Amino acid sequence: MPTIWIGLAALLKAILPVILRYTAADSGITASSSSLYSSAFAVWWIGNIIIWGLLTVLWPITYFSITVITDFYLMVTWYGGFFGGIGLAALSAILLLISATQDSAAWTYWIIQIILDPATVFLTWFLYEDAVLYYRPKVYTIRKEIGN
């Protein structure tokens, strides 16, 4: 079950900023007087596509139990989804906050971003060990027994 939640979080993070960019926020970004607003939004949605899009594509493939793909997925989830997610969330929050001071339309997306990004990064961190246990039960058990 933790693998499903991590995969759904990745899917949400990959597609929601893109959907917002090309539907609700599209007219606001093009009409904005702030040059930073479009750049801030681009960092948010393109960064999410790069990090979480890769995880979204890899997630269903991991259920075929191909060790190389599973190990790569777990590594990308930890370094990209967790550490990269923290960096992207912080950078996006700062850029959207600065752009919100220049254009009030950005406040909506700043609020969505500061709720969505930390929640999904936390979910990834919280469920990561359970996902490792699901994908690699023998390796994980051996590591726990020898104290690594």
Secondary structure by P-SEA (a helix, b strand, c coil): caaaaaaaaaaaaacaaaaaaaccaaaaaaacccaaaaaaaaaaaaaaaaaaaaaaaaccccccccaaaaaaaaaaaacccaaaaaaaaaaaaaaaaaaaaacccaaaaaaaaaacaaaaaaaaaaaaaaaaaaacaaaaaaaaaacc
